[in-house]
Amino acid sequence: MPSALQQLQEMTVIVADTGDAAEIAKHKPVDCTTNPSLVLGALDSPATGDLIATEVATAKAKAFDAAALCDTLTVAIGANLASLVPGRVSTEVDARLSFDVDASVRRAHGIITDYDRRGVAKDRVLIKLASTWEGIKAAEQLERDGINCNLTLLFSLEQAKACADAGVFLISPFVGRITDWFKKAHGIEHYAPDEDPGVQSVREIYHHYKAHGIKTVVMGASFRSAEQVKALAGCDRLTISPKLLSELGADDGDLPRTLFEDTTVPTKAEALQEADFRWGLNGNAMATEKLAEGIRNFDKDHQKLLKILTDKLS
């Protein structure tokens, strides 16, 4: 029998949740991603040693500061990953811009320009933005500009509805972080897959999109276990860590599909206004806390990265 991973690949597009070129070459996903946390990991990888050295040398020659080097290095790593996958590379906009529409749009255009300079066309790139109201509005502008976006740190149906209204290409609703919050809040050690709040959240978003004929791609993210991944078999896409990819690859059990396209005639969803978005998010303690925490943590890794790059430049 095919492995659980092979069975999953027959019904879902697999994305590697890693910036490690060696892991991507090993697991052969369709898409991959970068963010400050993954770039930090790439700094310690022998596979990217020469690339990093080249980017640092170029930055020194051009008198770049650490922030400029961080921007070019992130794209350089992404361009390298693009050579290893047939699909797209998601590349994150600085978390500090999560509440600034204009700055997010400018940075996104800068990322696309840098990729183009490295021979990677914009249709191979997804601009990754936090699912704040401002991040979603920036994505709406970018989609009009022909630049596709991946909205991350998504924990609620309100965020998903706003993303659909904005016409974004893809959303990354988080699973594991939702489950972490509920475990801590309610003192529960383990959830069965069908009762897992993170799994239920992605299923709710998926079914809402399909029932209303929404074309935005749903990509489940932030998995803590292979069981969570299996519980979303059939989702449009799933982004999975190398550890869980290996675990699924070694699993020879049967993997039934759990998510199916809605066969009923879709109905048009009512547009979500900003006040309703903010009120709905405010009323969801988990989503509010995890969104803010996620932005802080991405920025924390960004600051770590800046410090390391400052040392390399000196």
Beta strands, then each sheet from edge to edge (+ up, - down):
strand 1: 13-16
strand 2: 31-34
strand 3: 89-92
strand 4: 125-130
strand 5: 149-154
strand 6: 170-173
strand 7: 217-220
strand 8: 237-240
sheet 1: 1+ 2+ 3+ 4+ 5+ 6+ 7+ 8+ 1+
end
